[in-house]
Amino acid sequence: MSEKIIIPFIEGDGIGPDIWRASKMVFDATVEKIYKGKREVEWKEIYAGEKCYKKYGKWLIEETFKEIQKYGLAIKGPLTTPIGGGFRSLNVTIRQQLGLYACVRPVRHFSGVPAPVKNPEFVDVVIFRENTDDIYLGIEWEAYSKEATKIIGFLSKEFKISINEDSGIGIKPMSEFKSKRLIRKAIKYAIENNKPNVTLVHKGNIMKYTEGAFKKWGYEVAQKEFGDKIVTEDEVYTTYKGKVPLNKIIIKDRITDAMFQQILLRPKEYSVIAAPNLNGDYLSDAILAQVGGLGLGPGANIGDNIAVFEATHGTAPKYAGMDKVNPGALILSGSMMFDYLGWTEASRNIVHALEKTISSEVMTYDIARQIKGVAPVKCSEFAKEIIRNMEN
Ligand code: NAP
């Protein structure tokens, strides 16, 4: 008997329909070729963004959340941020409402993709970025607003802190619970995937009780919950004379600015990164650029029992409907989804075929324009070539 799974999908806005069509072809092909009918996927469309607005007069509907909760996962194309729609961002709303606290972004180089550094192949890192805390909570008030003025007055009266009265005010909460659950997920991932180290990235030298606490809580989780599996970088030197004990994962930390240098200069030393919201945001785009860019940046937003997979890039509206852009990021997000489901053979098949396709110089415009003499293929042609390169 065949195992059938229902996966909800959101097509997305702008280039969403183009890359979804191409990606779905690849997903169906890998499942068919690997499992030959023993496993099947039924895709179920759910709505958010412009298509949702046209159909239901709303940018997001309750049904969408219910379906994702029911099936425990979904895959989505990028969504436009509606202006004046009552949402700061549909993506942020989906992440927060479903408690998808970890934004997971694997970044590696694909042979044949031009990159701005000499050895992009040294980059192979998975970033765990906190999604529900820190500045993305969006607690801020405009300069001169009633609220900003009130807070400035309060700080002056209660704490003798003097702030210019023409200041905007933002609040940066970082909680022990939210920091620890993110770091716990990153360490678990490192253990399950035989990764050699986890780095906590923070600006704790300046923001001691938020970013500094993130680091402190990180070491606490590591030592208390994974003590037999990890070693701290300090211990490597103080106890083990600079030699990492066999089968132990090193837990280390880096101050954010130093981390930006380190990942450029010594990328081999980093395999998993756990970062608060803003650091993780900057860092994941910078590392992606280091290996050649957005078109191949997959991602997932994962909670305790729910995951939504999506490309890192946006809706690139100027290319909408042109069958032109690179579907690689969504295709690789699908590969992450198959891994999440335990369908690892289907996932590996996608990655190998994509590697083969790019290294044979079949590529969409974004990569082709950087290589002399290479003519771009369309979004759909790229997907078809990936399927041709798959194992049967
Ligand atoms: P963007 O849509 O990511 O596009 C910026 C540029 O990146 C494009 O013009 C294109 O570069 C390149 N690019 C993006 N995706 C590509 C792909 N698949 N293949 C090849 N090149 C690709 O960023 P944006 O213009 O800042 O944002 C547009 C909208 O997307 C906004 O409404 C934003 O809120 C939304 N957004 C959504 C998500 C999400 O749903 N997760 C994420 C980010 C942004 P060239 O022009 O150089 O060809």
Residues whose N, C-alpha, C, O or C-beta is under 5 A from the ligand:
A	BS01	NAP	G77 P78 L79 T80 T81 N91 L294 G295 A311 T312 H313 G314 T315 A316 V325 N326 D366
